[in-house]
Amino acid sequence: MSKYAIRTCKICGLKKPANELYLRTINSDLLKGKSSRDINMWTFLGDQLGDKKSSKAISEWLFQSSNRKYSASRTKQINICENCVVSFDNSNNLSGKNSSNFFTWAIVILIILLILGG
């Protein structure tokens, strides 16, 4: 009889053999951010002392736009136990990503309208 690798549930942390866990695919933000040129007091000091790299950094900071935004995403497979798979499927995969937020805000707006109108 062969043994399966021990895997961990991503939600609750339960450790079980791989054949007893469910495999789900999620989208994962791999990399997100922005880059820009920054200078500090040491750059100005280097420029005053005649450093060529410091003066170049200051001139690029003043005259060139270097604001870059980047992002990358990938799909990732996670293991989930049988106790967590129902709640995971209901909240993430079957109902859509933003539908629960939509209904929450719709109820909040409805309550506010009822309070203000009545």
Buried (B, 14 or more C-beta within 10 A) or exposed (E): EEEEEEBBBBBEEBEBEEEEBBEBEEEEEEEEEEEEEEBEEEBBEBBEEEBEEBBEBBEEBEEEEEEEEEEEEEEEEBBBBEEBBEEBBEEBEEEEEEEEEEEEEEEEEEEEEEEEEE
